[in-house]
Structures are given as structure tokens and as C-alpha cells.
Amino acid sequence: MAATTRATLVFAPPTSHPMMPRACGRGSAVAGCGGHIGGVRVIGVIDLKAGLAVHARGGRRDAYEPVRSPLVSPDQAGDAAALARAYRDRIGLAEIYVADLDAITGITSAPQGLRDVLAAGLPVLVDAGTTTVGGARAVRDQGAACVVVGLETLTSFEDLTAIVREIGAAHVVFSLDLRDGHPVTRDGAPFGRDRPLALAQRAAAAGAQEVLVLDLGRVGRSSGPDLVLVRSIRAALDHCGLLVGGGVRGAADLDQLAGAGCTGALVGTALHSGLDLSRFR
């Protein structure tokens, strides 16, 4: 994909009525609509902790605080439902990514937070620490368009294959979880010493058709994405959708990601810091 010379954002019209969740993935209905900059899908991020939307910074989850954003009023800090509606109505985004941090870390989660986000009617990609077919079914049954299967919680790539076979590749995203470029895996994972590129290749071999390169160390730090890694993964997996999360600062980064072959990007901190996407209408 060639880099664009001028960023362009196309908005889906706001809606007051919930839409049916659609499949995510390369070539899907979602990929062809809603907010794009430079050909990259802009996906709004909501991290949930104890039912609240929290602001992720550097992967230090114990220090995350409720989101305070110009997109919502001060008395709506941490209000996941209000933030989801703002993504839809004020920015015109067409997708949301949700990380249920309690579920990912093995704590009983508060289901209302996810239900509130889903009520906005946008397709939602959900990472709830899913590692089994039953868990994947449960996430889909709640209304998620896509189940995000994260490296951080994955026990084996055979489990990923089973999930893809059960719910369909169009509804699965593999999250290549990193911290400052190093894979984040469960203790004792048999692939714990694999390099990021090898892990992405194993996910694709397991049936994943969309890979999210998520660097927790870059999240909330406005440090920019790892373009070198993105390019290497794109060169190896030219048939997969490629999402990136962590460090995205604005349209310039999104244009660079487009040039590197990225098809979508998770954006949170930049929006809460005042990035005005209406400039790219």
C-alpha cells in the first residue's frame, strides 16, 4: 500500500439507532466504511477496569485512572457508554476496540461496562482474555463483532486454531501483545522465547486472518508506532489484515502506517489529548 500525500477522513453518518454487529477483518464490511485516515481504519479504544473506562499508559494497569477526555463532560469521566457514544457521534468512528482488563488479568469482570459500549451500536472488537472456544462463544454471544485472542493469555496456538474454526476467521483477531518490543506471554508458555515476527507467522498459520500488533509499552505515551516491526510483519503476512496499537499520535503516524501496509489502528490517547479529526473531513 503506497503512502498517501494528504490524509483524508471519511465519516459514517452518526446514528441514534443500534446497528447489527458486523464481521471485522480485511475485506469485511467494517473495513470499507466509517472513519479512515490515509486508508487506515481508525478504531477508538476503550479499556475497561471495574466497569469504568480507564486511560491506559505504558501497560502499568495498577496505575490506570478513569478517562478524562474533551469528548465527554467532566462528570462523565470513566463513563464507558458516554465515551462510546462520543466516538460514534462526535468523531464519526465506525469501530471500537475494548480491552476488559479485569478479564485479561483473571479478575471477575463487570459485564455492564461492555454492555454499555455495545449499546452504542458499533461493531466492537473485544479482548476479554479469551483462550477457549467456550470463552470465544461467550464473547460473541454478548454481541461482539470480533473476539480478540491475545498472546498475553494464550496457552497454545492449537487453542487459537480451535477458536478460529468454531467462530470463523472473520470474527477473530490475534493480538501480538508486546511490551517495548518484547512479547508478553504466560509464564511457561512454550512459545515464550519466540520473536514477534515468528509469533505473528504462527498466528497466521493457526488461521488468524487479522493480526493486531499491540505494544503496551507505547500505549498512552505518544511515542509513535514501531514502523520497522510493522513493515516486517506486513512483508511476511501479505494476506492478513494488520492492525497496530500503541503510540499513535495523529494523522502523520496513520499516513506512515498506511505506507507500511497497515489496515487499521487503535487510537485512544491522541483523541483524549485533543486531536481534532474533523480537520480531515
N, C-alpha and C positions, 0 to 999 in steps of 0.2 A: 504494500500500500504506500503510495507516494505521499510525502508530507504536503500539507496544504500551505498556501501562502497567506491566507487570511482565514481566521476562524469564523465559522458560521454556526449559529444555533437555530434549530428548527423546533418550535414548541408544539406540543399537543395541546389542544384547547382544554382548559380546566373543565372538570365535570363535577357536578354535585351528586351524581349517582354512581354507586359502586360498579366497577367493571368486573367481568369474569376473569380470574387469573388465567394468564396465557403461558405457554412454554417459553423458557428462556433458551439462549444458545445461539450459535452462529447460524444465520439464515432464518431465524424464527421471526414470528410476527413482532415480538418486542424489539428485536434488533433493528427493525426498519421504521420505527415510529418514535415520537417523543423527542426529548432533549438530546441533541448531539452537538458537539463542538469538533470541528475538523474531522468529521466522520466517526468520532468516538462516542459511544453511548455514555451519557453522564448519569450515574446511578447514585442516588442520595443514600447516605449511611445513617443508620440508627443503631447504636449499641445499647442494649438493654441490661440493666442490673437492678434487681429487686423491683422490676416493673417500671423503672424510670429510664428515660433516655439520658445516657451519660456521655461525657466528652472524653474520648479515648486519646491518650497521649503516651507515646513511647512504649506501649504494651504493659505499663505498670497499673494493672487493673485495680489494685487496692487503693490507688490514689485518684481514680476517676470520679468526677463530680457531675451533678446534673448539668445538662447542656444549657448554656445561656447564649441565645442567638438573636440577632436582629430580625430573624424571620418570625419570631413569636414574641409575645409580650413578656415583660419581666416576671409576671405572676404565673407564666406558663413554663418556667424553667424546668426541664426534665419531663415535660408532658409529651409522651411519645405520639399520642394521637394528634396533638396540635402541630407537632413538627412534621408528621406525615402529610397532613393537610396543607401545610405551608410549602412543602416540596411540590405538591401537586398543583396548588392554586396560585402561589406567588411566584414560583420558578418555572412551573410547567414541566417538571420531570415526569418521566413515564415509568420509572422503576425505582424500587427501594431495596437496599441490602440491609438485613437485620442480623446482628450477632447477639444471640442470647447468652450473655457471658456467664450467667449462673449455670445454665445447662452445660456449657462448654467446660466449666470447671468442676462439674459434678455436684452442684448445689441444686436443690429443688427450685425450679424457676417459677416466676409469677406469670401465668398464661395470659393474664389480662393485657399486659404490655404488648404482646404480639397480636392479640385480637384487636387492640386499638389501632395498630399500624395497618393490619389487613383491612380494617373498616374503611380506610381511605379509598379502597377500590383499585389500587395499583398492583401490578404484578410484584411480588416480593420474593427475593432470594433469601433463604433463611439458613443460617448456621446455628444449629442447636446441639452441637456436639454429636451429631448423628454418626453411628458406627455400625448399625444393624439394619436389616431390611425392615423389621418392625418399627424401628425408630424413624426410618425414612417415610414409611407409610403414615405414621402418626403426624409428621410434619406436613405432608401433602394433604392429609385429611383436615388439617386446620385451615387450609386454604392457600398454602404457599405455592407459588408458581414453580419454584426450584428449591431443591434440597442441596445445601452446600455441605459437602463432606470434607472436613478439614484434616490436614496432615497431623495437626496437633493432637487429635483424638483418635486417629485411625489406628486400628490394630493390625490390619493386613490389607494388601491390595486385593486379595481374594474377596474381602468384605465389600470393597468398592465395586468389584465386578458384580457381585450379587445384588447390590443396590441398583446399579445401572440396569441389570436385566429385569428386575422387579418393577421399577417405576419408569423406566425409559430414559435413554441418554439425554433427551431433550429437556428433562426435568432434573438433571444432576449437574452440579458444578463442583469440580475438585479444587479445593483451596490449598495452594502450596504455601503453607504458613512458615514464615521466616522471622528471624529477629536479627536485624543488622546483617542480612545476607546469609545467615546460618539457619538451616532447617530446625523447626520446632517440632519435636516428636515426643511420644510417650516414652517413659523410662523403659528400657529394654526392647524397644521396637527393633525388629530385625533389619530395618532399613535406616536406622538411626545415623549411620555414617555415610549415607549416600549424599551426593551433591545435589543442589537444586535442580539442575538440568536433568539428571538421571531420574529424579523423583517425578518430574513432570512427564518424562517419557514413560515411566511405569504407569502413571495415572492414565495416560492416553492408551497404553496397551491394555489396561483394565476396562476400557470402554468409555472413559470420560471424553466428551466432545467439547467441553469448555473448561479452561483452567484459569483460576484466579491466582495471580502472584501477589500475595499479601505480606508485606514486610511490617510487622508490628512495631519494630524499632523506628520506622519512619512515620508511623501514624501520628498525626497531630503535631508534627514538628516542622512542617513546611520545608522539608529538606529536598524535595524533588524525588521523582521515581528513579529506580535503578534501570536506566535505559540499556546498559550493557547486557544485563541479565534478560531483560525483555526481548532484546534482539536475538540473543542466543536461543531462547525458548521458541521464539517465532520461527527461526530458521530450522529448528528441529521438528516443530509441530505445525507445519503449514496448513494442516487440515482442521485444526481446532480453533474455536473461539478463544481469545486471550484477553482476560480482564486484569487490571492492575489496581492495587490498593496500597495506600501509604505514601504520603509525601506530596501528593498532587496539590499544586499551589494555584493553578489557574489555567487560562486558555493556552498560554505558551507551552506549558507542560503537556496539555492534551494534544496540541498540534504535534509535539515531538513524539508522543506515544502513538499517534496515528501514523507518523512516518516510520515508526519502528514495527508497525503491523499490529498494534493493539486494537481491539474491537470495542472495549469498554473500560471505564474507570470508575472506581468508588471515590466519591467526593463528599467530605464532611466538614473538616476544619476550615477549608477555604470559604465555604458558604457561611459558616458561623463567624468568620472574620470579616465579612462584608463584601465578598466577591459578588459583583452585580452581573449576573448572566444576561440581564435584559440588554446589555450593551451589544450582545452578539445576536440579537434578533434579526 
